[in-house]
């Protein structure tokens, strides 16, 4: 623990210098560990909401929020790292001024944030958040506006997660699965969502040709899951195939290999047995 000198201005200056050193240490450690370049950066609000699909918003008023839940910013993503440590010495003057006022016991106005899931993004009050992190505060008062998104923000921790969420959002716009059906269809490579959507749309087109009637995307998605996806996955799992892949990844591999093998859009035990001999170990 660093002892305070009792001089608010001097102590605030020491706090800033200490946070700048910590920011540089964190950047160096991430580089030595070969971590992704975005692992220690503030999440950009616009990119997160664009990936998740903005539906609406509602004002929640003044609340006490966890400082640790503040992980992003609307417009200051270059000035602070993920724990809101200053990344530039040019922030010193205002930072020290607010930190000195805080040490003197002066009133600090609430910050303003957007809430997306359990994450908070600073609209106004970046320096106050940085000081709260530096002081080890558990909570901070904030005016909160909650952003409602089309898909869940769960699992977003860094920039690279946004591509996966964006592809997943686009997949659901083409294949509007809901509830347990939606939760059951997952892939790890974001680009697989696009390939899977193409596969399902083609399946739906063939279904409409057979029935001679138009079907909505919602109906196609539901019928594909119940009549195609579930039976195929059951056959795959019963055959002990592709155990390291998700159900959707296994389905994608089999659907592609089946057409290469027999040039037909049919499933039966004989085809699955032939595919089993071709499946990767």
N, C-alpha and C positions, 0 to 999 in steps of 0.2 A: 504494500500500500504506500502511495506517495503522500507525504505529509503536506498539509496546506500551510502556507506561510502566514496566513491571516490578512494578507493584502489581496483583495479580490481581483484587481487588475492583473497582478503578477501571476496569481494562481490560474486565472483564465488563460493567460498566455502559455503557461506550462501545459495546461490541458490541451490546447490546440496543437502544440508541438508534439506532445505525446501521441495524439490521434493521427497526426501526419506520419510519424514514424511507424505506427502500427499499420497504417494503410500501405506503406511501402514494404514492410515486412510481409504482410499478407500477399501482396502482389508477387514478391520474390519467391515465397514458399510455393505459391500456386504454379509458378514457372518451373521451379525445381521438381515439383511433383508431376509435371507435364499434364496438369489439369486443363480442361477446356478454357479458352480465353474468357468466356462469359460467366464462369462460375462465381466470380467475386464482384460482378457488376450489378448495378441497380436495374431492376426490371422496368422497361418502358411501358407506361400505361397504354398508349395507343396501340402498340404492337400486340399486347396481351388481349385487349378487348377485340381487336380486329380478328385475331386467331380464334377467339371463343365465340364471336358473333354477338353483338350488342342487341338486346331486345328492348330494354327500357331502364329506368332508374327510379329510385324513391329516396327522399330525404329522411334520414333517421334522427337528425338533430344532434345535440351535444351528448357525447358519450366518453367514457374512459376506456381506452383501447390499449392492448399490449404493445409496448415499444417493439418487441421482437417480431410482431406481425407486420411491421412497416418495411416492405421489401422493394418498393418501387416509387417512381416519380412520374409526374405528368410531363415535366419539361427540364429537369435538372439531372439527367442520367449521367452526365460527364463530370459533374462536380463532386460526387460522393461515391464511395464504394458500397458494397452490399450491406455493410453495417454502418452506413452513413458516416464513415470517416472521411474527412476532406481529402480530395485528391490533388489539390492545388493550394499553394501558399497565398494566392490572391484572395481566398476566402477569409483570411485571417482577421481583417479589421472588423467586419460585421460579426463574425463568429465570436471574437473576444468581447465585443461590446455587449452582445446578448448573454454570454456566459458570465460576464462581470455583473450584469443586472441580476441574473439568477442567483449568484453568490451573495449578493446584497439583500436578497429576500424580496426583490421587487416582483410585482405580479407579472406573470407571463401569459399572454392570451392563448387561447386554444389554437391548434393547427386545423387545417382543413384537408380532408382526405376523401378519396374514393375507396369503397370497399368492393372487392371482387372475390367472392368466396370467403376465405379466411384471411386473404391478403389485403393490405392497405397501401395506397399510392398517394404520395403527398402532392397536394395542389398548392398549398401555401404553408410555409413553416419548416422548410428544409433545415435551416440552421438550428431551430429549436429541437428538431428530431435528432440531429447530429449531437447536440449538447446532451440530450436525454440519454443517448447511447453512451456517451463519454462518462456521464455521471452514474451509469448503471441503474437508471430508473426502470422500474417494471412496467409502469403505465404512463399514459399522457392523455390529457383532455383533447378531444377533437370533434369538429363538426363533420359528421359522416353522411355521405351520399352513397347508397348501395347501387351497384350496377348489376342488372340482371342480364345474364348471358344465355345463349342458346345451348351451349354445352358446358359441362361442369369444369371449373378451373382446377379441380383436384389433380395433383401431379405436376403442376407447373412450378418449377423451382429455378429455372434458368432459361436463357434465350433459346437454346436448342430445343427445349420442350415445345416451343410455340409452333414449330413446323409440324410436329406430330398432331397438335391440337387443331391446327388450321386444316390439315388434310382430313382429320376426323370430322370436323364440322362440314366440310365440303362433301364427304362421303354420306353423312346423314341427310344432307339436302337432296342427294340423288337417291338414297336408299333410306327412307324415313322409318327405321326400326324404332321401337319404343320399349320401355320397361326392361324385362329380363332378356328379351330378344336382343336389344341394343347392347346390353352389358356382355352378352355371350360372344359377340363378334369383335375381336381385338387382334391387331397385328402390331409387331414391334417396329417394322420399317414403315415410315409414313407413306412412302410411295406405293406400298401394297394396298393402301386404301383406294387409290385410284384404279389399280388393276382389278380389285375386287368389285368396285362399283361397275366397271365395264362388264365384268362377268355376269353380275346380277341383272343389269339392264338387258344384256343379250338373252339371258334366260327368260326374262319377262316378255321380251319381244316374241320369242318362240312360243311362249304360253299363249299370248294373244292371238298369234296366227292359228294355233291349234283350236282355240275356242271361238275364234271369229268375232271377238268383241274387245273393246277398249277397257283396259284396267288402269286404275290410278297407281301412282308410285307407292302409295301406302299399302294397297292391296298386293301389288307385286312383291314388296318387301316382306310382308307377312307370309305370303304363300311360299316365297323362295325359302324363307327360314324354316317353315314347318314341313314343306314337301320335298325340299332339296337338301338344305344344309344339315338339318338334324339327322335324317337317315344316312347321309354320306358319312358324317362324322361318327355316327354309331358303328358303321362298317369299318371305318379306319381304326377306331379304338379297339374294336373286337379283334381285328387282325394284328394288333400290336404295332402299328406303323407310326412313324413320325412323332414319337413320344416327346421329343424336345421342342416341338412346335405347338403354337396355340391351335385351337380348333380351326380358326379361319385361315391360318397359314397352311395347315394340313389340307384343307379344302382347296385352296388356291393351287397348291402343288399338284394334287390329284387331278383337278379339273384340266390343268394344262397338259399334264402327261397323258391323261386319258385320250384327249383329242389327237395328240401326236401318235398314240398307239393304235387306236381303232377308228379315228376320224368320225366318231359318232358321239352324240350327246345322250348317252344312256349309261345307267349304272346297273351292275349286277355283281354277284360274288365272283364270277370268273374274271371279270375285268379287274376287280380289286385284288384278286390273287396274282394276276399278271403284273399289276402295278407294284405289288408288294416286293416282287423280285427286283424292281428297278429303284425302289425307294432308298434314299441315302441312309446310312447307318448312324 
